[in-house]
Amino acid sequence: MPASDFSTQEYADRIAKTRAAMGQQGIETLLITDPSNMAWLTGYDGWSFYVPQMVILPANGSPLWWGRTQDKAGAAQTTWLDASELLDWPEEHVQHPDHHPVDSLVGVLQERGWTSGLGVEMDNYYYSAASHRVLQHAFGEAALSDATGLVNWQRAVKSDTEVDMMRKAGRLTAHMHEVLRDAFHEGLPKNRLVAEVQAAGIAGLPGLAGDYPAIVPIAPSGTEASASHITWNDRPLSLGEATYFEISGCYRRYHCPASRSLFLGDPPDDIRRAEAAVLQAIEDALAAARPGTTCEQVAACVYDSFARAGYVKANRTGYPIGLSYPPDWGERTMSLRPGDTTELKENMTFHLMPGLWTSEWGLAITESFVVTETGGEPLADIPRELVVKPA
């Protein structure tokens, strides 16, 4: 996701929003390790999040990129930062038993007098206990505060440019589902089907190249589908089984996930009843997803539709999406579920997930949407109905 995808003013606005939130939490210097947040603020893009790296955002002045020496050239190519604002830690410290990369970060912070009021993303896949221990030892526990989600919340309302990128991702998602519908047949090993679908998402469409998604295809069949996050295996597709695919196109790191369910043979009555409940839930939830509506009010549309059909859903039914890196395309802020009273705003984007899982099968038909004045607008054009291929 090169920084040139967005204007200088958009990056300035993002930094200003983040600094306002820092001030509200008493944070003087923010240490950002989530690669999605790093990219959102600076444009940095690279598969380098398996080693310590971060964007350092002080209360004043330009952000700094800090990472492995080998990745500095990538930062120069993808961020809008000046070369003087790219800092690196010694290459010999990569997974070294006696030296931790954050030791060098301590020196960077000390040189600039940034030794208190430090915010760190504590509940984050990419910030390790060892990293925190080094900072705690250098500056003391009182100097560190939990900034989990601070940047994530600033990303909730998308710019028009971001929404356009998600629509492009949605075109890729729709293309992937078209390939899935055409290729799905009895006896086909599922790994071969997944290979075709992934290839379609990456090869993309004329003038629209795909990127790797933050989550690999979720593709369970039959009783496997009673578990919601099984990926795939080499077992041939069989008659009498439902399979659901949760997949997403990815454009410039922006996502548009969508699940659809497929059935080989004649679907039983309970699956058809579940399908009807899910389709009604989607219509009701999208109609409700207007500015000022709360997350729990949108979620209630799903739970109510399921209850009328005799089903109980015990998990959340949606979450915000956008720019992301593995292992998750969710933004880890709001949830469409009871108790979340966050109000929707125009240009928020969500993955609506009205899935049902029983002990014998699973059914998922989902939509990614943008909040508009008239309701939730799907970001991809994909037929919703259960895809049935007879014996």
C-alpha positions in Angstrom: 0.0 0.0 0.0 2.2 2.9 -1.2 1.8 6.1 0.6 1.0 7.8 -2.7 -2.4 6.1 -2.6 -3.5 8.9 -0.3 -3.0 12.7 -0.3 -0.6 14.5 2.1 -3.6 16.1 3.7 -5.3 12.8 4.4 -2.2 11.6 6.3 -2.0 14.9 8.1 -5.7 14.5 9.2 -5.0 11.0 10.4 -2.1 12.1 12.5 -4.1 15.0 14.0 -6.9 12.7 15.0 -4.5 10.3 16.6 -2.7 13.1 18.5 -6.0 14.4 19.8 -6.8 11.0 21.2 -3.2 10.8 22.7 -3.8 14.0 24.5 -7.1 12.8 25.9 -5.2 9.7 27.4 -2.2 11.7 28.6 0.1 10.0 26.1 3.1 12.1 25.0 4.7 9.5 22.7 2.8 6.7 21.1 4.7 3.4 20.1 2.6 1.8 17.4 3.3 -1.9 16.6 0.1 -3.0 14.8 1.2 -3.0 11.1 -2.3 -1.9 10.1 -2.0 1.2 12.2 1.6 1.7 11.0 0.4 1.6 7.4 -2.6 3.9 8.1 -0.4 6.6 9.5 2.7 6.3 7.2 1.9 4.0 4.3 4.5 1.4 5.5 3.9 -2.0 3.8 5.9 -5.2 4.1 5.9 -8.7 5.5 8.2 -7.7 8.3 5.8 -7.9 11.3 7.4 -11.1 12.5 10.2 -9.0 14.1 9.9 -5.9 16.3 9.0 -2.7 14.4 7.0 0.3 15.0 6.0 3.8 14.1 6.8 6.3 16.9 4.4 9.2 17.1 5.5 12.1 19.4 3.2 14.9 20.4 4.9 17.2 17.9 7.0 16.8 14.8 7.0 14.0 12.2 6.5 10.3 13.0 9.5 8.0 12.9 9.7 4.5 11.5 11.8 2.1 13.5 12.6 -1.4 12.3 15.1 -4.0 11.1 17.9 -2.7 9.0 17.0 -5.1 6.2 13.5 -3.5 6.1 14.6 0.1 6.0 14.7 0.1 2.2 11.1 -1.0 2.2 10.2 1.8 4.5 11.9 4.3 2.1 9.8 2.9 -0.8 6.4 2.7 0.8 6.1 5.6 3.4 5.9 9.3 3.0 8.6 9.9 5.6 11.9 11.5 5.0 15.0 9.4 5.0 16.1 11.0 8.2 12.9 9.8 9.9 13.7 6.1 9.2 15.6 4.4 12.0 16.8 0.9 12.2 18.1 -1.6 14.8 21.2 -3.8 14.3 20.7 -6.8 12.0 22.7 -9.0 14.3 19.9 -8.7 16.9 17.4 -10.7 14.8 16.2 -13.4 17.1 19.4 -13.2 19.1 19.4 -15.0 22.5 21.3 -12.2 24.3 20.2 -9.0 22.6 16.7 -7.7 22.0 15.9 -5.2 19.3 14.0 -3.0 21.7 17.3 -2.4 23.5 18.2 -0.1 20.6 14.7 1.5 20.8 15.4 2.5 24.4 18.4 4.5 23.1 16.3 6.2 20.4 13.8 7.3 23.0 16.4 8.4 25.5 18.2 10.5 22.9 15.0 12.5 22.3 13.9 12.8 25.9 10.8 10.6 25.3 11.1 8.7 28.5 7.7 9.2 30.1 4.1 9.3 28.9 4.8 6.4 26.6 1.7 4.6 25.1 2.1 1.0 24.0 -0.4 -1.3 22.3 -0.5 -3.9 25.0 -3.3 -6.2 23.6 -1.8 -6.5 20.2 -0.5 -9.5 18.2 2.7 -7.8 17.4 3.8 -6.4 20.8 5.6 -9.1 22.8 6.0 -9.6 26.5 9.8 -9.4 26.0 9.5 -6.0 24.3 7.4 -4.7 27.1 9.8 -6.1 29.7 12.7 -4.2 28.1 10.8 -0.9 28.1 9.6 -1.4 31.6 13.1 -2.1 32.8 14.4 1.0 31.1 11.7 3.5 32.0 9.7 2.1 34.9 6.1 0.9 34.9 4.8 4.3 35.6 6.2 5.6 32.3 4.1 3.2 30.2 0.3 3.2 29.6 -1.9 1.0 27.6 -2.8 2.5 24.2 -4.5 -0.6 22.8 -7.0 0.4 20.2 -6.2 4.1 20.2 -5.2 4.3 16.6 -7.8 1.6 15.6 -10.7 3.8 16.8 -9.4 6.7 14.6 -9.7 4.4 11.6 -13.4 3.7 12.2 -14.8 6.3 9.8 -13.4 5.8 6.3 -12.5 8.5 3.9 -14.1 8.4 0.4 -10.8 7.1 -1.0 -10.7 4.3 1.5 -14.3 3.3 0.7 -13.4 3.3 -3.0 -10.5 0.9 -2.3 -12.9 -1.4 -0.4 -15.3 -1.4 -3.3 -12.4 -2.5 -5.5 -11.6 -5.2 -3.0 -15.3 -6.1 -3.3 -15.0 -6.6 -7.0 -12.2 -9.0 -6.4 -14.3 -10.8 -3.8 -17.2 -11.1 -6.2 -14.8 -12.5 -8.8 -13.5 -15.1 -6.3 -17.1 -16.2 -5.5 -17.9 -16.5 -9.2 -14.9 -18.8 -9.7 -16.1 -20.7 -6.6 -19.6 -21.2 -7.9 -18.4 -22.4 -11.3 -15.7 -24.8 -10.0 -17.7 -26.4 -7.1 -18.6 -30.0 -7.9 -18.8 -33.4 -6.4 -15.5 -35.2 -6.0 -13.3 -32.2 -6.3 -10.6 -32.2 -3.6 -11.1 -29.0 -1.6 -7.5 -27.9 -1.7 -7.7 -27.7 -5.5 -10.9 -25.6 -5.2 -9.2 -23.3 -2.7 -6.2 -23.0 -5.0 -8.4 -21.8 -7.9 -10.3 -19.3 -5.6 -7.1 -17.8 -4.1 -5.4 -17.6 -7.6 -8.5 -15.7 -8.8 -8.2 -13.2 -6.0 -4.5 -12.5 -6.6 -4.6 -12.5 -10.4 -7.5 -10.1 -10.1 -9.3 -8.5 -12.9 -8.2 -6.3 -15.8 -6.7 -3.2 -14.3 -7.3 -4.4 -10.8 -4.5 -6.6 -9.2 -5.2 -8.5 -6.0 -3.1 -8.7 -2.9 -2.8 -11.4 -0.2 -5.7 -11.3 2.3 -5.3 -11.0 6.0 -7.1 -14.4 6.6 -6.8 -17.5 4.4 -10.0 -19.1 3.1 -12.3 -20.6 5.7 -13.9 -23.6 4.0 -15.4 -26.3 6.2 -17.8 -29.0 4.9 -20.5 -31.1 6.5 -19.8 -31.7 10.2 -16.5 -29.8 9.9 -18.7 -26.7 9.4 -20.0 -27.0 13.0 -16.7 -25.3 13.8 -16.6 -21.8 12.4 -12.9 -21.3 11.7 -11.6 -24.5 9.9 -9.7 -23.8 6.8 -9.5 -26.6 4.2 -8.2 -30.2 3.6 -7.8 -32.5 0.6 -11.1 -34.4 1.2 -13.3 -34.5 -2.0 -16.5 -32.6 -1.9 -19.4 -34.9 -1.2 -23.2 -35.1 -1.8 -25.4 -34.1 1.1 -23.0 -31.7 2.6 -23.0 -27.9 3.0 -19.8 -26.0 2.6 -19.3 -22.4 3.4 -16.5 -20.2 2.1 -15.4 -17.1 4.0 -13.1 -15.3 1.6 -12.0 -11.7 0.8 -10.4 -9.9 -2.1 -7.7 -7.5 -1.0 -6.7 -4.3 -2.8 -3.9 -2.1 -1.4 -4.4 -3.9 2.0 -8.1 -3.0 2.1 -10.6 -5.9 2.4 -14.2 -6.8 1.6 -14.9 -10.3 3.1 -18.0 -12.2 2.2 -19.2 -15.7 3.0 -21.5 -17.8 0.9 -22.7 -21.4 1.4 -22.9 -24.2 -1.1 -24.7 -27.5 -1.1 -24.3 -30.6 -3.2 -27.6 -32.4 -3.6 -31.0 -31.6 -2.2 -30.7 -29.3 0.9 -32.7 -30.6 3.9 -35.5 -28.5 5.5 -33.5 -27.3 8.4 -30.8 -25.8 6.2 -33.4 -24.1 4.0 -35.1 -22.7 7.2 -31.7 -21.4 8.3 -31.1 -19.9 4.9 -34.4 -18.0 5.0 -33.6 -16.7 8.5 -30.1 -15.5 7.5 -31.4 -13.8 4.3 -34.0 -11.9 6.3 -31.5 -11.0 9.0 -29.3 -9.4 6.3 -32.1 -7.4 4.9 -33.2 -6.2 8.3 -29.7 -5.3 9.5 -28.8 -3.4 6.4 -32.0 -1.4 6.5 -31.2 -0.5 10.2 -27.5 0.4 9.6 -27.9 4.2 9.4 -26.0 6.9 11.2 -27.1 7.2 14.8 -28.2 3.6 15.1 -26.2 1.6 17.7 -24.2 -1.5 17.1 -26.5 -3.5 19.3 -29.6 -2.3 17.4 -28.2 -3.6 14.2 -27.3 -6.9 15.9 -30.8 -7.2 17.3 -32.1 -7.5 13.7 -30.1 -10.6 13.3 -30.9 -12.2 16.6 -34.6 -11.5 16.2 -34.7 -13.1 12.7 -33.0 -16.2 14.1 -35.4 -16.4 17.1 -38.4 -16.3 14.8 -37.0 -19.3 13.0 -36.2 -21.1 16.2 -32.5 -20.6 16.3 -30.3 -19.0 19.0 -27.1 -17.3 18.1 -24.6 -17.0 20.9 -21.8 -15.1 19.3 -21.4 -11.6 17.9 -22.7 -10.9 14.4 -20.3 -8.4 12.9 -17.3 -6.2 13.3 -15.6 -3.3 11.5 -13.2 -3.9 8.6 -10.8 -2.0 6.4 -7.0 -1.9 6.1 -5.4 -5.0 7.7 -2.6 -7.5 7.9 -2.6 -11.1 9.1 -3.9 -12.7 11.2 -7.2 -10.7 11.1 -9.1 -8.3 8.8 -11.2 -7.0 11.6 -10.3 -3.6 13.2 -10.8 -4.8 16.8 -12.9 -2.0 18.1 -16.7 -2.3 17.8 -18.8 -5.4 17.6 -22.3 -6.0 16.4 -23.7 -7.6 19.5 -25.8 -6.9 22.6 -24.3 -4.3 24.9 -22.3 -2.4 22.3 -23.9 1.0 22.3 -21.5 2.6 19.9 -23.4 4.8 17.4 -22.8 4.2 13.7 -21.5 7.0 11.6 -21.5 7.6 7.8 -18.6 5.8 6.1 -18.1 3.2 8.8 -17.6 -0.2 7.3 -18.6 -3.5 8.8 -18.6 -7.2 8.0 -22.1 -8.4 8.9 -21.8 -12.1 10.0 -25.2 -13.8 10.5 -23.8 -17.3 10.5 -25.4 -20.3 12.1 -23.6 -23.3 13.5 -25.2 -26.5 14.7 -23.6 -29.8 15.8 -24.1 -31.2 12.3 -23.7 -28.3 9.8 -22.8 -24.7 9.5 -24.3 -22.0 7.2 -22.8 -18.5 6.6 -24.0 -15.9 4.2 -22.4 -12.5 5.0 -22.1 -9.0 3.7 -19.5 -6.3 4.0 -21.2 -2.9 4.0 -20.7 0.8 4.3 -23.0 2.9 6.5 -24.9 5.5 4.5 -27.8 7.8 5.3 -30.2 5.3 3.8 -28.8 2.2 5.4 -26.0 -0.3 5.0 -24.8 -0.5 1.3 -23.1 -3.7 0.3 -19.5 -3.3 -0.9 -19.7 -6.3 -3.2 -22.3 -7.6 -5.6 -22.6 -11.3 -4.9 -25.8 -13.5 -5.1 -26.8 -14.4 -1.5 -28.9 -17.5 -1.9 -27.6 -20.9 -1.0 -25.7 -22.2 -4.1 -27.2 -25.6 -4.9 -25.7 -28.1 -7.3 -27.9 -31.2 -7.7 -26.6 -34.7 -7.8 
